[in-house]
Amino acid sequence: MEEFIAGWTVRHGATRDRLLPLLHAMQEEAGYIDDAWVPTIAKALNLSRADVHGVVTFYHDFRRTAPGRHVVKLCRAESCQARGGAAIEAAAAQRLGVAMGETRADGQVALEPVYCLGLCAIGPNALVDGRPVARIDAAALERIALEVAA
Ligand code: FES
């Protein structure tokens, strides 16, 4: 990742305000921001490691572990919670074999929270590999489990 960071800063700048764009570019490239890369990022942008670590951990969108081959994001915002989101989350964790916020040991699927997809009236909702799925119920959850098993 050192080469990626060096090349990116040559093209886009190495000032402190480049941190968020660099982190987004790294996540797009690698799928996550490894803690081991923080010192290199800090050095490249003349920031402290604490500065970089603070930003990476503050924003939920930055993953700190490699993603699964499939990513299921369940909405945890109010409307979806009021429509049974917590029960769906528990059922999803059991059916997919992975706890919320984690990637299954075989790397096949990650289960992550998301906070409102703008589909509140037809929740509870999910994103399956970036595709919105509305009105998640037991049957929909089973279809998702079969889809991510492939
Ligand atoms: S609260 Fe879940 S989509 Fe808005």
Boltz pocket constraint, residues with backbone or C-beta under 6 A from the ligand:
constraints:
  - pocket:
      binder: B
      contacts: [[A, 75], [A, 76], [A, 77], [A, 78], [A, 79], [A, 80], [A, 81], [A, 115], [A, 116], [A, 117], [A, 118], [A, 119], [A, 120], [A, 123], [A, 124], [A, 125]]
      max_distance: 6.0
